[in-house]
């Protein structure tokens, strides 16, 4: 077969998403989705009248959605850009703020998609190891001259960086953009959003996939000073101006406006997480301190890959990364009590039989 | 305000989408949407049960949608990739098949988004002028060493290139990818899809925005040999693996399966176009021969910009491009009889008053 790939495309590092099996019903604790349905206000807003308008383009400026997001955070709409999931927004940021002579830095153990996107734009990437205990030492980033991306809380560890540490990074070099990926912040991290007006080199990305029950709607957004948002819009309008479809615009707006449901779902996840951590520790697991809607846990008696495979055979999907430093762990989404109860029962059975 | 833009981002050429006004009700003939609602099978498929699953990620492989598209065209699913509109697919193609030393060529008068995407990836672009009468001379492309993009039918002219001409290009250099953008092909062009198995350097892109009533759903796709599709998937999984949301996957699948409605809508557009062309010519307009769901017309008595402005004041939106060679024209979407009837009445009134 001929190879038509450009040199740049040959250098890509495509991301492997978590399994989305279609063959059988699993207890799905592998992609950090919310175990709860979307807000009923979302379902109501997706009316038949709206479905019948699908022949018309969506609003490329995402006016209503951005207004709802801005209102929620006490920002101006000019501080907001929305995307087809926060993955798209992150790609826009990599293009906007990095390039030849403008490298990007991120941790060795973090969302592996940063590596894919750095390769997409042919960026020089500096990979900075976390400490032995998986905490991030901001001092390691102080002198780095390019953009910095920090997932906070981090994935797959679930561990959070104190806001004060990010602040030090922002102040150390005001000409350097710091991208804080807050996909999981609503479950316990300290958000950097309140610092946006203070630091014009701060970009915060968030998603509606985890805490707002819209993984299937693909809605993410970034918050930052006007200059950063304008830069991201330059990229968006060079890539895909109508980047969010009509129904996701409506769903995202309604989800953002239903604060009570959002709060209650986050609270339930935090309670379920506490229960899950206690049970796992009771079974002898070492669990990293999680501020996210998942836990990263090591069994000790079974390697991570083996644990993943046995659970899958029992109809339970968790995520295992066959990568250095984290091979002993599995990442488990904090599901409903029914889901994590079944997981804990299965683990207890499995370990008893060893 | 500080400028955080990378050198690459400073070189961008963002696209200006057609107006999507939110202030008043216009007769909207400016963005080539279908005047008809989506298939009722689309509306039915977007059931409450599906809305309630929005908390779960969409299928990144787009299995059902790709299967429906493949079935419609008699291809294998491995010959199909779907995207968040065909704009996204085109961007994937620019990254996959072009790069340093691998330039891209396109016409001077064509979909201006190619220029935006070439800039996005820092590509060297060769802009090849159409003939004086806006026809494309494939001989001008014969010796070009890089990838070629041809909109067929072309936008904004609506004029089609014979399939035989594309075939000559494909054969002239089998190591060069030819991307045929068939966004408007269902209204009268000769599709290159039947040549896919014969030429492994042929990529055809299409969209559901025009002929399948789903502009607001954002569903586009590319058809080609397995090597080309695999290359596009490398880019997709480096950029945004979950690139189509759940509801658009469902809508696109249902739209593709409702062939009767698709055929009937295309037929109506062709009939309405014939009527519109006749009326415009009756009013003294010069109209380029259109194979698309729009016509490109020159008034003679009023400059294009003036015509656009006067129509907008009267509540009718058409598209005007303030660019060399096409400044005298306006692009008018072939709407419903009610819409184009109102347009023709207004034009008659306007010209009488001159």
Interface residues (C-beta under 8 A of the other chain):
Chain A: X1 X2 X3 X4 X5 X6 X7 X8 X9 X12 X13 X14 X15 X16 X17 X20 X22 X28 X31 X33 X34 X35 X36 X37 X38 X42 X43 X46 X48 X51 X52 X53 X54 X55 X56 X57 X58 X59 X60 X61 X63 X84 X85 X87 X88 X91 X95 X96 X97 X98 X99 X100 X101 X102 X116 X117 X119 X120 X121 X174 X175 X177 X200 X201 X209 X213 X214 X215 X216 X217 X218 X226 X227 X228 X231 X233 X234 X235 X236 X237 X238 X239 X240 X241 X242 X243 X244 X245 X246 X247 X248 X251
Chain B: X1 X2 X3 X4 X5 X6 X7 X8 X9 X12 X13 X14 X15 X16 X17 X20 X22 X28 X31 X33 X34 X35 X36 X37 X38 X42 X43 X46 X48 X51 X52 X53 X54 X55 X56 X57 X58 X59 X60 X61 X63 X84 X85 X87 X88 X91 X95 X96 X97 X98 X99 X100 X101 X102 X116 X117 X119 X120 X121 X174 X175 X177 X200 X201 X209 X213 X214 X215 X216 X217 X218 X226 X227 X228 X231 X233 X234 X235 X236 X237 X238 X239 X240 X241 X242 X243 X244 X245 X246 X247 X248 X251
